Amino acid sequence: MKHVDLYTDGACSGNPGVGGYGAILIFKGIEKEISKGFLSTTNNRMEISAVIAGLEMLKERCDVTVYSDSAYTVNAFNQGWIWTWIKNDWKKADGKDVLNSDLWKHLLTLTNKHTVSFIKVKGHADNVYNNRCDALARAAIKDLMDSSEH
């Protein structure tokens, strides 16, 4: 199975507000960058959407290592929150609905198509790829804001 590293980040100008994500897929030293902006969203939606967008780029089953600075995204899988949410019919321990369940369900479908592991990286630090994903997300926000002003 091919191994792909997937770096992701989401950003929001206001939360909720105008948001964007950036992702970089790396396979055998070849890098592919993707990004997209949204007029009304949240930072957490952008963090999850970045992983979704990256996984959707894959044309065949792969072994994927996802690197994200989002504890929310990483811990949902690494700490098993998602399995509890499923078991509890997408309710949290307090009985309230799990936020972003539409995205979690989509992400879960994609993670079932691949072998995926999640690694938490420190945001806005010395990780070149995480910083590049942040720049891609912020550029997507800026492009969207610039184009909506005209």
N, C-alpha and C positions, 0 to 999 in steps of 0.2 A: 504494500500500500504506500502511496506517495505521502511524504510528510510536508505539511504546510505550516508555517508560522503566521499567525494572524494577530496583528497589533491593532487595537481599536481605542477610540476615544469619542466622547460626546461632549457637547458644550451647549450652553444656553445663555442668551442675553436677556436677563430676567428669568425667573423660574416660577411660573411658566412664562414663556416668551418665545422669541425667535430662536430657533436652535439649529444645530447641525451635527453631523458626525463625520469622522474620518476613519479610514481603515487602510492598512497596508498588508497585503498578502505577499509572503516570501516563499518561493519554491526554487530550490537549487540556485540561490543567489539572484534570481530574477524577482524584481519587486513590481507590484501593481498597486497603485493608489486609487482609492475611491472616496467620494464624499458627496454629501447632499444636505441641503438646507430645508427647514420647515418653518412656516410662518407662526404656528402656535403649537408649542410642545413643552416638554419638561426635560431637565438634564437626564433624569433616569431613563426616560423613553429614548433619548439619543444614545445613551450608553448601550442599551440593549439593541437598538436598531443598528448600531455599528457592527456588532457581532453578527446579527442576522444578515446584513448586507454582505459582509465578508464571506460567510458560509454559502450564501446564495451564488457567489461567483464560481464555486467549485463545480466542475462538470462531471466528476466521478467521486466515488467514496474515497475519502482521505483520512489520514491521521493528522489531526489539527491541534496545535497548541495555541490557545487564545491568551494573549497578554493584554490585560486591561487594568486601568487604575481605579475602576469602579468596584468597590467592595460589595455593593449591592448586586452587581452582575456575577462576580466571581463567587461570592458566598452562597448565592442561590443554589449553585451546583456543588461547590466544595464543602459546604456545611449542610447540604441536603435539604435546604428550605423548600426547594421546588417539589420534592417528593412528598413533603408534609402538606404543601398547598394542594397537590393533586388528591392526596388521601382525604383532605378536608374540603373537597369540592371547591377549591380556589378561595378558601376563607383563611384568614390569619388566625392566630391563637386567640385574639380578642373578638373573633366572630365577624370582623369586617372583611369586605372583599379585598382580595389581593389586588393591589394597583398594577396596572399594565398587564393584566392576565392575557389580553389578546396577543401581546408581543411575547410573553413567556411561552404561550402555547405554540406560537410559530417557531420560536427558538428551540423549543423542546423537539419539535418535528425535525428540524434541521440537525440537531445534535444526535438524533437517532439514526440519521443517514450516514454519519461519520463517526470516527472515534475522536472524541473531543476532550481535551483537558484544559483547565483554566488556571492561569497563573496571575496573581495580583502583583502589579508593579507600582512603584511610587510615582504619583503624578507630579508633573512640573518639576522633575528632578533631572537626573543624568541619563535617563533612557532616551536615546536618540529617536527611536521609532515612536515611542509614546509622545514625545514632544512634537514630532512631525504629524502624528494623527491629530493632536490638539490644534496645530496650525491649519491642517486641512479642514477641521470642523469649524474653526473660527473664520476661515476664508469663505466657507460655504454660507455661514451666517451673514458675513459682510456682503457677499455677492447678492444674496437674497434681499437684504435691506436696501442695497444700492439700486437693484432692479425694481423694487416695489416703490421707490421714491419717484420714479420717472413715469 
